[in-house]
Amino acid sequence: MFLSVFDVFKIGIGPSSSHTMGPMSAANRFLELLLSPDWPRPSGATVAAITVSLHGSLAHTGIGHGSGRAVVLGLMGERPDRVDPDRMDAIIEAVERTGEITPPGHPAYRFQPKIDLVFDKKVPLPGHANGMSFSAFDKDGRLLLKRIYYSIGGGFVVTDTELDAMRASKTKPGGVKVPYPFANAKQMLDMAARSGLSIAQMKRANEECSMSREELDAGLDRIWAAMKSCIDRGLSQEGILPGGLKVRRRAGMIHDKLEQEWRSNKINPLLANDWLSVYAMAVNEENAAGGRVVTSPTNGAAGVVPATIRYYLHFHEDADDNGIRDYLLTAAAIGGIIKFNASISGAEVGCQGEVGSASAMAAAGLAAVMGATPEQIENAAEIALEHHLGMTCDPVAGLVQVPCIERNALGAVKAVTAASLALKGDGSHFVPLDACIETMRQTGVDMHDKYKETSTGGLAVNVVEC
Protein backbone atom coordinates (compact mmCIF):
# COMPACT_ATOMS: atom_id res chain seq x y z
CA MET A 1 0.00 0.00 0.00
CA PHE A 2 1.31 3.44 -0.89
CA LEU A 3 -0.33 6.80 -0.29
CA SER A 4 1.88 9.76 -1.11
CA VAL A 5 2.69 12.43 1.44
CA PHE A 6 1.17 14.86 -1.07
CA ASP A 7 -2.12 12.98 -0.95
CA VAL A 8 -2.21 13.24 2.83
CA PHE A 9 -1.15 16.90 2.86
CA LYS A 10 -2.94 18.85 0.12
CA ILE A 11 -3.06 22.62 -0.25
CA GLY A 12 -6.64 23.81 -0.67
CA ILE A 13 -9.32 26.04 0.81
CA GLY A 14 -11.62 25.87 3.80
CA PRO A 15 -13.80 25.14 5.50
CA SER A 16 -13.88 21.38 4.76
CA SER A 17 -11.78 18.94 2.78
CA SER A 18 -14.66 16.50 2.31
CA HIS A 19 -17.45 19.07 1.96
CA THR A 20 -15.65 21.90 0.15
CA MET A 21 -12.53 20.61 -1.59
CA GLY A 22 -14.21 17.29 -2.45
CA PRO A 23 -17.26 18.76 -4.23
CA MET A 24 -15.04 21.23 -6.08
CA SER A 25 -12.81 18.38 -7.28
CA ALA A 26 -15.84 16.28 -8.26
CA ALA A 27 -17.16 19.20 -10.32
CA ASN A 28 -13.72 19.48 -11.96
CA ARG A 29 -13.86 15.81 -12.91
CA PHE A 30 -17.35 16.09 -14.38
CA LEU A 31 -16.34 19.18 -16.32
CA GLU A 32 -13.36 17.36 -17.83
CA LEU A 33 -15.57 14.39 -18.69
CA LEU A 34 -17.92 16.60 -20.71
CA LEU A 35 -15.15 17.30 -23.23
CA SER A 36 -13.67 13.80 -23.25
CA PRO A 37 -14.56 10.96 -25.65
CA ASP A 38 -15.08 8.58 -22.72
CA TRP A 39 -18.88 8.55 -22.84
CA PRO A 40 -21.31 7.73 -25.69
CA ARG A 41 -23.01 10.77 -27.20
CA PRO A 42 -26.20 10.52 -29.26
CA SER A 43 -25.55 11.69 -32.79
CA GLY A 44 -25.55 15.48 -33.00
CA ALA A 45 -26.27 15.96 -29.29
CA THR A 46 -24.44 18.63 -27.32
CA VAL A 47 -24.55 19.45 -23.63
CA ALA A 48 -26.63 22.54 -22.90
CA ALA A 49 -27.43 22.29 -19.18
CA ILE A 50 -26.08 20.79 -15.95
CA THR A 51 -27.76 19.81 -12.68
CA VAL A 52 -26.20 18.65 -9.41
CA SER A 53 -27.62 17.00 -6.30
CA LEU A 54 -25.83 16.58 -2.97
CA HIS A 55 -26.76 13.73 -0.63
CA GLY A 56 -26.21 12.44 2.89
CA SER A 57 -23.89 14.52 5.05
CA LEU A 58 -23.25 16.87 2.12
CA ALA A 59 -26.96 17.67 2.01
CA HIS A 60 -27.33 18.09 5.78
CA THR A 61 -24.30 20.32 6.39
CA GLY A 62 -23.39 21.43 2.88
CA ILE A 63 -24.66 24.99 3.27
CA GLY A 64 -22.53 25.58 6.36
CA HIS A 65 -19.54 23.93 4.70
CA GLY A 66 -19.91 25.89 1.47
CA SER A 67 -20.47 22.71 -0.57
CA GLY A 68 -22.80 24.40 -3.05
CA ARG A 69 -20.36 27.25 -3.58
CA ALA A 70 -17.60 24.70 -4.12
CA VAL A 71 -19.63 22.91 -6.81
CA VAL A 72 -20.22 26.18 -8.66
CA LEU A 73 -16.53 27.11 -8.45
CA GLY A 74 -15.51 23.64 -9.65
CA LEU A 75 -17.89 23.81 -12.60
CA MET A 76 -16.34 27.17 -13.46
CA GLY A 77 -12.95 25.45 -13.73
CA GLU A 78 -11.54 26.50 -10.35
CA ARG A 79 -9.43 24.00 -8.41
CA PRO A 80 -8.90 23.78 -4.62
CA ASP A 81 -5.14 24.35 -4.81
CA ARG A 82 -5.36 27.27 -7.25
CA VAL A 83 -8.57 29.17 -6.61
CA ASP A 84 -8.11 32.71 -5.32
CA PRO A 85 -10.22 33.07 -2.14
CA ASP A 86 -10.58 36.79 -2.85
CA ARG A 87 -12.27 36.09 -6.24
CA MET A 88 -14.70 33.37 -5.19
CA ASP A 89 -17.64 35.63 -4.34
CA ALA A 90 -17.41 37.44 -7.67
CA ILE A 91 -17.34 34.15 -9.62
CA ILE A 92 -20.41 32.82 -7.82
CA GLU A 93 -22.29 36.10 -8.17
CA ALA A 94 -21.68 36.02 -11.94
CA VAL A 95 -23.16 32.52 -12.22
CA GLU A 96 -26.18 33.49 -10.13
CA ARG A 97 -26.71 36.63 -12.21
CA THR A 98 -26.41 35.00 -15.66
CA GLY A 99 -27.74 31.51 -14.91
CA GLU A 100 -24.82 30.07 -16.85
CA ILE A 101 -21.63 28.13 -16.24
CA THR A 102 -18.84 29.46 -18.47
CA PRO A 103 -15.68 27.46 -17.76
CA PRO A 104 -12.55 28.08 -19.88
CA GLY A 105 -12.52 25.96 -23.05
CA HIS A 106 -16.21 25.07 -22.79
CA PRO A 107 -19.40 26.47 -24.25
CA ALA A 108 -21.80 28.11 -21.82
CA TYR A 109 -23.99 25.64 -19.90
CA ARG A 110 -27.34 26.55 -18.37
CA PHE A 111 -27.07 26.33 -14.59
CA GLN A 112 -29.15 28.25 -12.09
CA PRO A 113 -27.79 27.41 -8.62
CA LYS A 114 -31.08 27.99 -6.79
CA ILE A 115 -32.85 25.52 -9.12
CA ASP A 116 -30.20 23.20 -10.52
CA LEU A 117 -28.23 22.59 -7.31
CA VAL A 118 -30.27 20.44 -4.92
CA PHE A 119 -29.49 19.53 -1.30
CA ASP A 120 -31.33 16.19 -1.10
CA LYS A 121 -31.65 15.26 2.58
CA LYS A 122 -34.14 12.46 1.93
CA VAL A 123 -32.31 10.09 -0.43
CA PRO A 124 -28.75 9.09 0.55
CA LEU A 125 -26.54 7.50 -2.08
CA PRO A 126 -25.46 3.94 -1.21
CA GLY A 127 -21.68 4.15 -1.45
CA HIS A 128 -20.73 6.76 1.14
CA ALA A 129 -22.25 9.45 3.34
CA ASN A 130 -20.81 12.17 1.08
CA GLY A 131 -22.51 11.49 -2.26
CA MET A 132 -22.98 13.72 -5.31
CA SER A 133 -24.84 13.25 -8.59
CA PHE A 134 -23.93 15.31 -11.68
CA SER A 135 -26.15 15.26 -14.79
CA ALA A 136 -25.82 16.82 -18.26
CA PHE A 137 -28.76 17.52 -20.61
CA ASP A 138 -29.21 18.67 -24.20
CA LYS A 139 -31.20 21.77 -25.17
CA ASP A 140 -34.45 19.75 -25.17
CA GLY A 141 -33.91 18.48 -21.63
CA ARG A 142 -32.87 14.94 -22.57
CA LEU A 143 -30.40 13.33 -20.17
CA LEU A 144 -27.06 12.74 -21.91
CA LEU A 145 -24.73 11.86 -19.04
CA LYS A 146 -24.94 11.13 -15.32
CA ARG A 147 -22.10 10.44 -12.89
CA ILE A 148 -22.01 9.64 -9.18
CA TYR A 149 -19.06 10.85 -7.11
CA TYR A 150 -18.17 10.33 -3.46
CA SER A 151 -16.01 12.59 -1.30
CA ILE A 152 -14.35 10.04 0.96
CA GLY A 153 -12.38 12.35 3.24
CA GLY A 154 -9.28 14.50 3.08
CA GLY A 155 -10.24 15.89 -0.32
CA PHE A 156 -10.22 12.47 -2.01
CA VAL A 157 -12.95 12.00 -4.64
CA VAL A 158 -13.91 8.77 -6.43
CA THR A 159 -16.71 7.65 -8.75
CA ASP A 160 -19.15 4.98 -7.66
CA THR A 161 -17.36 2.39 -9.81
CA GLU A 162 -13.96 3.41 -8.43
CA LEU A 163 -15.28 3.10 -4.89
CA ASP A 164 -16.63 -0.39 -5.58
CA ALA A 165 -13.29 -1.44 -7.07
CA MET A 166 -11.38 -0.04 -4.07
CA ARG A 167 -13.53 -1.96 -1.63
CA ALA A 168 -13.43 -5.16 -3.65
CA SER A 169 -9.64 -5.18 -3.88
CA LYS A 170 -8.94 -3.39 -0.59
CA THR A 171 -6.66 -1.13 -2.60
CA LYS A 172 -6.75 2.56 -1.87
CA PRO A 173 -5.56 5.31 -4.26
CA GLY A 174 -1.88 5.11 -5.14
CA GLY A 175 -0.63 2.18 -7.23
CA VAL A 176 3.09 3.02 -7.31
CA LYS A 177 5.40 0.07 -6.63
CA VAL A 178 7.57 0.99 -3.66
CA PRO A 179 10.35 -0.71 -1.64
CA TYR A 180 8.51 -0.46 1.70
CA PRO A 181 4.80 -1.08 0.99
CA PHE A 182 3.61 -1.29 4.60
CA ALA A 183 -0.18 -1.39 4.91
CA ASN A 184 -0.36 -1.41 8.70
CA ALA A 185 1.74 -0.50 11.72
CA LYS A 186 3.04 -4.03 12.30
CA GLN A 187 4.37 -4.25 8.76
CA MET A 188 5.89 -0.79 9.17
CA LEU A 189 7.76 -1.81 12.32
CA ASP A 190 8.88 -5.12 10.81
CA MET A 191 10.25 -3.36 7.72
CA ALA A 192 12.00 -0.77 9.88
CA ALA A 193 13.63 -3.52 11.95
CA ARG A 194 14.79 -5.46 8.88
CA SER A 195 16.06 -2.42 7.00
CA GLY A 196 17.53 -0.48 9.90
CA LEU A 197 15.79 2.62 8.55
CA SER A 198 13.60 5.11 10.34
CA ILE A 199 9.95 5.50 9.38
CA ALA A 200 10.79 8.81 7.69
CA GLN A 201 13.61 7.18 5.71
CA MET A 202 11.34 4.37 4.50
CA LYS A 203 8.64 6.87 3.55
CA ARG A 204 11.23 8.97 1.72
CA ALA A 205 12.44 5.93 -0.23
CA ASN A 206 8.85 5.19 -1.25
CA GLU A 207 8.24 8.77 -2.38
CA GLU A 208 11.48 8.89 -4.37
CA CYS A 209 10.22 6.09 -6.59
CA SER A 210 8.12 8.70 -8.39
CA MET A 211 10.14 11.91 -7.94
CA SER A 212 13.67 13.12 -7.26
CA ARG A 213 14.95 13.96 -3.79
CA GLU A 214 15.03 17.63 -4.76
CA GLU A 215 11.42 17.52 -5.94
CA LEU A 216 10.33 15.75 -2.76
CA ASP A 217 12.09 18.23 -0.49
CA ALA A 218 10.74 21.19 -2.46
CA GLY A 219 7.22 19.77 -2.17
CA LEU A 220 7.57 19.21 1.57
CA ASP A 221 8.89 22.74 1.98
CA ARG A 222 5.86 24.08 0.07
CA ILE A 223 3.53 22.19 2.38
CA TRP A 224 5.16 23.66 5.48
CA ALA A 225 5.27 27.14 3.92
CA ALA A 226 1.52 26.95 3.29
CA MET A 227 0.91 25.74 6.85
CA LYS A 228 3.07 28.51 8.31
CA SER A 229 1.39 31.13 6.15
CA CYS A 230 -2.00 29.92 7.38
CA ILE A 231 -0.89 30.23 11.01
CA ASP A 232 0.52 33.72 10.44
CA ARG A 233 -2.59 34.93 8.64
CA GLY A 234 -4.83 33.46 11.33
CA LEU A 235 -2.85 35.26 14.02
CA SER A 236 -3.19 38.58 12.21
CA GLN A 237 -6.95 38.56 11.61
CA GLU A 238 -9.77 39.85 13.80
CA GLY A 239 -13.54 39.99 13.64
CA ILE A 240 -16.49 37.64 13.28
CA LEU A 241 -16.31 34.37 11.36
CA PRO A 242 -18.85 33.91 8.54
CA GLY A 243 -21.91 31.69 8.79
CA GLY A 244 -24.26 33.32 11.28
CA LEU A 245 -23.05 31.93 14.62
CA LYS A 246 -21.20 35.19 15.29
CA VAL A 247 -18.14 33.33 16.53
CA ARG A 248 -15.35 35.82 17.12
CA ARG A 249 -11.76 35.11 16.12
CA ARG A 250 -9.63 34.73 19.25
CA ALA A 251 -6.24 33.51 18.06
CA GLY A 252 -4.85 36.99 17.38
CA MET A 253 -5.90 38.32 20.78
CA ILE A 254 -4.47 35.32 22.63
CA HIS A 255 -1.26 35.56 20.59
CA ASP A 256 -0.82 39.22 21.56
CA LYS A 257 -1.21 38.35 25.25
CA LEU A 258 1.35 35.55 24.95
CA GLU A 259 3.80 37.86 23.19
CA GLN A 260 3.39 40.38 25.99
CA GLU A 261 4.06 37.69 28.61
CA TRP A 262 7.09 36.52 26.63
CA ARG A 263 8.59 40.02 26.46
CA SER A 264 7.96 40.73 30.14
CA ASN A 265 9.46 37.39 31.25
CA LYS A 266 6.26 36.65 33.13
CA ILE A 267 6.21 33.11 34.45
CA ASN A 268 3.52 31.03 32.74
CA PRO A 269 3.42 27.35 33.75
CA LEU A 270 1.09 26.66 30.81
CA LEU A 271 3.24 28.44 28.24
CA ALA A 272 3.78 25.52 25.85
CA ASN A 273 0.11 24.55 25.92
CA ASP A 274 -0.93 28.14 25.30
CA TRP A 275 1.29 28.49 22.22
CA LEU A 276 0.16 25.12 20.89
CA SER A 277 -3.46 26.10 21.29
CA VAL A 278 -3.16 29.50 19.67
CA TYR A 279 -1.32 28.08 16.64
CA ALA A 280 -4.00 25.42 16.12
CA MET A 281 -6.84 27.89 16.60
CA ALA A 282 -5.27 30.32 14.13
CA VAL A 283 -5.33 27.65 11.42
CA ASN A 284 -8.88 26.58 12.08
CA GLU A 285 -10.17 30.12 12.26
CA GLU A 286 -8.65 30.66 8.82
CA ASN A 287 -10.25 27.41 7.67
CA ALA A 288 -13.64 28.50 9.01
CA ALA A 289 -13.27 31.73 7.03
CA GLY A 290 -12.66 29.80 3.79
CA GLY A 291 -8.96 30.65 3.64
CA ARG A 292 -6.00 28.73 2.25
CA VAL A 293 -5.21 25.65 4.37
CA VAL A 294 -3.49 22.27 4.10
CA THR A 295 -5.43 19.03 4.69
CA SER A 296 -3.76 17.41 7.68
CA PRO A 297 -5.32 14.93 7.00
CA THR A 298 -8.57 16.93 6.65
CA ASN A 299 -9.52 20.60 6.81
CA GLY A 300 -11.57 20.14 9.96
CA ALA A 301 -8.43 18.82 11.67
CA ALA A 302 -5.97 21.06 9.81
CA GLY A 303 -4.65 22.87 12.89
CA VAL A 304 -3.10 19.98 14.82
CA VAL A 305 -0.08 19.17 12.64
CA PRO A 306 0.96 22.78 11.88
CA ALA A 307 0.61 23.70 15.56
CA THR A 308 2.91 20.92 16.71
CA ILE A 309 5.48 21.73 14.00
CA ARG A 310 5.45 25.38 15.10
CA TYR A 311 5.78 24.17 18.70
CA TYR A 312 8.80 22.09 17.66
CA LEU A 313 10.41 25.15 16.04
CA HIS A 314 9.54 27.36 19.01
CA PHE A 315 10.68 25.16 21.87
CA HIS A 316 13.42 22.91 20.43
CA GLU A 317 16.71 24.62 19.72
CA ASP A 318 17.91 21.92 17.32
CA ALA A 319 14.83 22.22 15.05
CA ASP A 320 15.60 22.69 11.35
CA ASP A 321 14.21 22.18 7.84
CA ASN A 322 15.32 18.54 7.72
CA GLY A 323 13.47 17.92 10.95
CA ILE A 324 10.28 19.38 9.49
CA ARG A 325 10.61 17.14 6.44
CA ASP A 326 11.10 14.05 8.63
CA TYR A 327 8.12 15.10 10.71
CA LEU A 328 5.87 15.40 7.64
CA LEU A 329 7.05 12.09 6.19
CA THR A 330 6.49 10.27 9.48
CA ALA A 331 3.08 11.86 10.01
CA ALA A 332 2.05 10.96 6.46
CA ALA A 333 3.06 7.33 7.01
CA ILE A 334 0.72 7.13 10.01
CA GLY A 335 -2.05 9.00 8.22
CA GLY A 336 -1.84 6.63 5.26
CA ILE A 337 -2.15 3.59 7.52
CA ILE A 338 -5.21 5.05 9.23
CA LYS A 339 -6.88 5.94 5.94
CA PHE A 340 -6.17 2.52 4.44
CA ASN A 341 -7.48 0.53 7.41
CA ALA A 342 -10.23 2.80 8.74
CA SER A 343 -11.21 6.32 7.69
CA ILE A 344 -10.28 9.98 8.10
CA SER A 345 -13.81 11.14 7.25
CA GLY A 346 -16.01 12.65 9.94
CA ALA A 347 -19.04 11.66 7.86
CA GLU A 348 -17.93 8.04 8.07
CA VAL A 349 -16.49 7.60 11.59
CA GLY A 350 -17.03 10.89 13.43
CA CYS A 351 -14.36 13.28 14.64
CA GLN A 352 -12.22 10.43 15.99
CA GLY A 353 -11.25 9.95 12.33
CA GLU A 354 -10.40 13.63 11.83
CA VAL A 355 -8.88 15.23 14.93
CA GLY A 356 -8.05 11.77 16.30
CA SER A 357 -6.09 10.87 13.18
CA ALA A 358 -4.44 14.29 13.08
CA SER A 359 -3.35 13.96 16.70
CA ALA A 360 -1.90 10.51 16.03
CA MET A 361 -0.01 11.83 13.01
CA ALA A 362 1.28 14.83 14.96
CA ALA A 363 2.36 12.69 17.91
CA ALA A 364 4.27 10.38 15.59
CA GLY A 365 5.93 13.25 13.72
CA LEU A 366 6.93 15.05 16.89
CA ALA A 367 8.27 11.89 18.50
CA ALA A 368 10.33 11.22 15.37
CA VAL A 369 12.07 14.61 15.39
CA MET A 370 12.73 14.26 19.11
CA GLY A 371 14.74 11.10 18.50
CA ALA A 372 12.18 8.35 19.02
CA THR A 373 12.66 4.81 17.76
CA PRO A 374 10.08 3.38 15.33
CA GLU A 375 8.49 1.53 18.25
CA GLN A 376 8.21 4.73 20.28
CA ILE A 377 6.73 6.54 17.27
CA GLU A 378 4.09 3.84 16.86
CA ASN A 379 3.39 4.09 20.59
CA ALA A 380 2.98 7.88 20.40
CA ALA A 381 0.49 7.57 17.54
CA GLU A 382 -1.48 4.92 19.42
CA ILE A 383 -1.69 6.96 22.63
CA ALA A 384 -2.99 10.00 20.77
CA LEU A 385 -5.56 8.06 18.75
CA GLU A 386 -6.74 5.93 21.67
CA HIS A 387 -7.79 8.99 23.61
CA HIS A 388 -9.94 10.30 20.79
CA LEU A 389 -11.91 7.06 20.34
CA GLY A 390 -15.65 7.64 20.21
CA MET A 391 -15.39 11.35 19.49
CA THR A 392 -18.43 12.57 17.57
CA CYS A 393 -18.65 15.06 14.72
CA ASP A 394 -21.53 17.38 15.62
CA PRO A 395 -20.75 20.88 14.29
CA VAL A 396 -23.23 23.52 15.38
CA ALA A 397 -25.18 24.85 12.37
CA GLY A 398 -23.05 22.67 10.10
CA LEU A 399 -20.18 25.15 10.40
CA VAL A 400 -16.58 24.08 11.04
CA GLN A 401 -16.38 26.38 14.07
CA VAL A 402 -18.00 24.98 17.23
CA PRO A 403 -16.54 22.72 18.57
CA CYS A 404 -14.00 22.31 15.77
CA ILE A 405 -11.68 25.26 16.37
CA GLU A 406 -10.99 24.53 20.05
CA ARG A 407 -10.97 20.80 19.39
CA ASN A 408 -7.89 21.23 17.21
CA ALA A 409 -6.14 22.98 20.08
CA LEU A 410 -6.88 20.04 22.36
CA GLY A 411 -5.79 17.60 19.66
CA ALA A 412 -2.42 19.34 19.48
CA VAL A 413 -2.00 19.27 23.26
CA LYS A 414 -2.82 15.55 23.31
CA ALA A 415 -0.29 14.94 20.52
CA VAL A 416 2.54 16.55 22.48
CA THR A 417 1.55 14.66 25.62
CA ALA A 418 1.43 11.38 23.70
CA ALA A 419 4.87 11.97 22.18
CA SER A 420 6.30 12.81 25.59
CA LEU A 421 4.82 9.71 27.22
CA ALA A 422 6.09 7.49 24.41
CA LEU A 423 9.61 8.93 24.64
CA LYS A 424 9.69 8.12 28.36
CA GLY A 425 9.18 4.43 27.53
CA ASP A 426 11.01 1.87 25.42
CA GLY A 427 8.30 1.44 22.78
CA SER A 428 6.63 -1.59 24.31
CA HIS A 429 2.99 -0.99 25.22
CA PHE A 430 -0.30 -2.77 25.77
CA VAL A 431 -2.51 -1.63 22.87
CA PRO A 432 -1.02 -1.92 19.35
CA LEU A 433 -1.72 0.95 16.95
CA ASP A 434 -3.34 -1.48 14.51
CA ALA A 435 -5.82 -2.59 17.19
CA CYS A 436 -6.59 1.02 18.02
CA ILE A 437 -7.22 1.85 14.34
CA GLU A 438 -9.54 -1.14 13.98
CA THR A 439 -11.37 -0.07 17.14
CA MET A 440 -11.86 3.37 15.63
CA ARG A 441 -13.25 1.81 12.46
CA GLN A 442 -15.66 -0.43 14.38
CA THR A 443 -16.75 2.45 16.59
CA GLY A 444 -17.46 4.51 13.48
CA VAL A 445 -19.59 1.72 12.02
CA ASP A 446 -21.59 1.52 15.25
CA MET A 447 -21.91 5.30 15.65
CA HIS A 448 -25.33 6.75 14.82
CA ASP A 449 -25.42 8.91 11.70
CA LYS A 450 -26.55 11.91 13.72
CA TYR A 451 -23.06 12.02 15.22
CA LYS A 452 -21.29 11.80 11.86
CA GLU A 453 -21.23 15.30 10.36
CA THR A 454 -24.96 15.65 9.81
CA SER A 455 -25.55 18.27 12.54
CA THR A 456 -28.60 16.30 13.71
CA GLY A 457 -27.26 15.29 17.13
CA GLY A 458 -24.95 16.28 19.97
CA LEU A 459 -23.94 19.92 20.31
CA ALA A 460 -25.63 20.72 17.01
CA VAL A 461 -29.08 20.23 18.56
CA ASN A 462 -28.34 21.17 22.18
CA VAL A 463 -26.79 24.57 21.52
CA VAL A 464 -29.13 27.33 20.35
CA GLU A 465 -27.91 29.20 17.28
CA CYS A 466 -27.72 32.92 17.99
N, C-alpha and C positions, 0 to 999 in steps of 0.2 A: 504494500500500500504506500502510495506517495501523494502527499498533498503539499504543494509548494508553499513556502513562507509567504509568497505574494498572493496566494489564495486566502490564507488566514488573515493577513494584514493587507487590506485594500483601501486606498484613498477614495473617499466619496463624500457624500453630504448627509446631513441629519434630516429628520431625527431618528430614522430606523433603517438598519441594513435590510431587514426582511420586508418591511412595509413601505420603504421609500426607495432605497437603492434597487431592491428586487423588482418591484413593478416597473421602474424606469428601464432596467435591463431587459425585462420581458418585452416591453414596448419596442425597445431597440431591435430585439430579435424578430419580432413580428414585422417590423418595418423593413428589415433586410429581406425577410422571406417574400414580401410582396414583389420585389424586383427580381427574385431568383427564379430559375427554371425548375425548382424542386417541388412544384405542385401543379396538378393538371388544370389548365384553363380551358373553359369552353371557347370554341372558336369565336374570335372577334370580341370576347368579353374583356372589359377593363374594370379595375377597381375604382369605384366612385365614392364609397362611404365606408366608415369603420365604426364598429361599436365594441365596447368593452364592459365586462361584468367582473366584479370582485366578490369573492366568496369567503366564508368562514371568518377567521380572525381579521382578514383584510377588510371584510365588510363591516365588522363590528367596531374596529378601531381605526379604520383607514382614514377617516376624516381627520382625527387627531394626529395621525402619523403622516399626513400629507400624501397618502397613497394615490389619490386622484390626481393631484398636482404632478406627482411623479410620472404617472401614465401619460399625461398630456405632454410633459417635457420630453419623455422618451419617444413619443410619436413624432415630436418635432425634431428628432435627431440628436437631442442632448444626451450625454452620457454621465454617469455618476462621478467619474474621475476628472471630467473636463468642464462640466457645466459651471457657469459663473453664478454664484448665489445672488449677486447683485442684479442679474438680468432676469431671474426666474419669474418675478411678478409680471414684468412687461411681456414676456413670451406668453404666459397664460392669459393675460388680459387680451392679447391680440387674437388668440384662438376663440375666447369667449365672445369677442366683438364680431369676428367674421364668420364664426361657425365652420371654420375650415382648418385642417391640418396641412401645413405647407413645409414639409421637411426638405432639406437640400437634396437635389437629384430626383425628386418625386413630383408627380402632378399634385394638384390640390385635392385633398380628400374631404368629403363632408363629415364633420364631427362637431356636434354641439354638446359640450361637456354635461350640461344639466339634463340632457335627454339621452345621450348615447353612452354615458358612463354611469353604470348602475352598481350600487352597493347592495348586493343580494344577501340579506341576512337569513333568508329562509332555506336556501338550497346550498348546502356545502358540497364542494367537489370531493370525490372519493380518495384522491391520492394523498392530500396533505391539507392541513388547516389553512394554509395560505395559497388559495387557488385563484387563478385568473383565466378568463375566457376572452379571446380576441376574435372578432369576426370581420370579414370584408365582403362588401356587396357591390353589385353593379348599379348602374343608374336607374334600373327598374326595380331595385330592391331584392334581386335574387342573390342568395348566399353563394359566394364563390369559394370562400376559404374560412376555416375555423381552426384555431389552435388553442390547446389548454397548456398553461404554464403554472409551475409551482415555485414559490419562493421558499427555499428550504432552510434558510438561516444564513447569516453572515454575508448576505448579498448574492448567494448562489441561486441560480435559476435554472430549472430543467423543464422539459416538456413532459407530458404524461407518459409517453413511450420511453423517454430517457429514465424517468423515475422508476418505471416498472423494470427496466433492464438493470438498473443499479441494485434494486432490491433482490432481483432474481440471482444476480451474480455476486452480491455483497461487495461490489466494486464501486467505490466512490470516485468522483472526478479526479483525474490525474493518472494517466496510463504510462508515464515515463518509467523505463526500466532503470533501477537504481541499485547501488551496491549494498545499501542497508534498508531493505523494504519492511521495516518493523510495522506491524499493524496493531500492536498492543504494547503495554508497558513491559510485560515479561520478555517479549521478543527484543524490545529496545535494550533492556538490561543485559540480556544474554549476548546480544551483538556487541554491546560496549565492552563486556568482559572478554569476549573472544578477540576483539580487535585492539583493545587497549586504548580506544578513542573515547573522547567525551561525547556527550549527546550532541553538543553544538558541532563538533568535528564530523560526526556521522551525518548530521543534517546538512552541513556544508558540502560534504562529498556528494550527497544525493542531489542537491541543488545544482552543483557544478557539472552534472551530467547534461544539463540543458542550457548552460550559460557559462561564461568565463568568470574567474574569481573577481576580476575588476567589475564586471557587470553586476555580479551578486552584491559586492560591497557597496557599489553605487546605489543599487536598489534599496538595500537596507538603510543606507544613509538618508535616502529620500523619505522612507517610511518614518524614521525618527524625526527628520526635519518637519514633516507634516504634523506629527504628534506634538512636537515642541511648539510649533506655530499655533496650534490649536490651544494649548495651555496658555501661551502668552496672550492670545487674543481674548480668551475667556477671562483672564485676570484683568484685562484692561476695559472690559465692558461693564455698563451699568444698566439699570432699568428693569422693565417688566418683560418676562418671556411671553411669546405669542401663544394664542390658543384659548384665552378666556379664563384661565384659573387665577390670573393675576399673580403668578409666582414671581417674586423679585430675585434677580441675580444677587448672589451673596459672595461669590468667590473673590471678586475684586476688593470688597470691603474687608473680608477676613485677611486677605493677602496684605493689605495696607497695615492692619493691626500687627500682623506677624513681623513685617518689615520694621515697624516701629520698635517692637520688643527686641528684635535682633540688634538694631542700632544702639539701643539703650542698655544692652547686656542684661536685660531683665531675665531672671531665672524662670523658665517655663518647663516644668517636668513633663509636659505633654507635647513638647516642641515637634518631635518627629511625626507624631500622629497628626498634629495640626497642619504641617506642611503637606503630608500625604493627602489629607482630606481636601485641602484647598486646591491642590493640583487636579485631583480627580473631579471635583465639583466644577472647576473651570472648564474641563473638557465637556462634561455632560450638560453644562449650561449652553455652551456653544452648539452642541448637538441638538438640544431642545429648540434652539433658535434657527435650525436648518443650516448651520455653518459647515465648513469643511472639517471632516473628521476622518479617522482611520478605524476600520472595523477591527476590533481587538477582543474576541473574535467577531463581535457584533457592534452595532452602534449604541444600543442600549447599555452595553457594558464597556464602552470605549474608553472610559476614564481610568480603569484599574491599571492596565499595563503602562500607559504613559506616566501615571503618577508614581509608580514604583521605580521606573527608570529615572525620573527626575529626582526622586528620593536618593537613589544610588549615586547620582552625580552630585547631589547636595551634601550628602553625609559620608561619602567614602572617598578619601583623598586619592586613592589609586584608580579611580574611575576614568575610563577613556573610551575612544571610539570603538576600539576592538572589543571592549567589554560590552558595549551596547549591542554590537553585532552578535556576539555570543548569546547575550540575553534574548534577543529576538529569535534567533535560530532555535534556542532551547524551548522558549515559550511556544513557538510554532510547532515543534515536535509534539508537545503535550496537547496543544489544541487540535492537531490533526488526529491524534489517537482518540480524543473525546468525540470529535465529529464522526469519525469512522464507526465507532462502537456504540454511540448513543446519539446525542443531538446537541447543537448549540442554539436551537430555536426556542424562544419563549413560547411560541404558539404550539410547540410540540411537547415540551417537557417543563414549562414554567421557567422562572428566573434562575433556578438552579443550573440550567443549561447556559445561561447568559453570564450573569455576574459570577456564578459558581465556577464556570469554565474559565472566565477571565482571571479570577483569583488563583486558580490552580496554575494557569499559565504564568502569571506574574510571580507566584511563589517559586516555581521551577526556575524561571529566568533569573530571579534575584539570587536564589541559592547557588546557581551556576557561577555567577560573576563574583560570588563571595567565597569561591573555592570548594564547593560541595562536590562530592563524588556522585556518579550516576545514581547510586542507591539513595543518597541523601536528597537528590533532586526529585526522584520519584516519590520519596516520602513527603517532601514539601508540597508537591502537587496534590497528593492524597489528603494531607491534613486540610489544606485549603478547600478542596472540593467537598470533603466529608461534612464540613461544618456550614455548607450551603444546601445540603440535601433537603428536599421538601419545600424549598423556597418557591412561592407562587409568583406569577406575573399578573399583577392586578392594577395597572396604571389608571389613576383617576382621570376620567374624561377621555381616556384613550390617548393621553399625552405622555411623552417620555420625560416626565418631570417629577411627579409624586407617585411612588417613592424613589424613582429611578436615580435622581441626581445624588441624593445622600447615600443611596445603596452602593453606588460606586465608591464613595469614600470609605464605607465600611468594608467593601471588598478588598480595597487596597490595604487597609489596616490588617485585615485577616491574612493577606498574602505575606506581608512582612513578618507577622507573628509566626506563620507556618514555616517560612524559610528559616527563621531564627531557631524554632524548636527542632527542625530537622538537622540543622548544623550542630546542635548540641548532642545529637545522637550519632550512631555509627551507620545509619541507613536501614537497620533492621526494625521492623514495626509490625503491628498486628494485622492491619487491614491493607491488603494490596491495592494499588491504584486501580487495577483492572476490575477488582470487585466493587470498588467505590463507583466507578463509571457505570458498571452494569446495574448497580443499585439506583443510580440516578435515572438510567433509562427505564427501569421497571417502575420507579416512582412516578415518572412522567406518564407512562402508560396508564397507571392507576389514577392519576390526578384528574379531577373533574375539569371539563372544558372551561368552566367559568373562571378557573384560576390560570388559564393558559392564554393570556393576551387577548381576551375578549371584552374585558372591562365589564363583566357581568357578575362579578363576585369580589369578595375581599374588600380592600380599601375603596375600590371603585364604586361600591354601592353603599358603603358605610360612612363615607366622607361627602358632605354636601358641597356641590360646586358653587363657588361664589362668583 
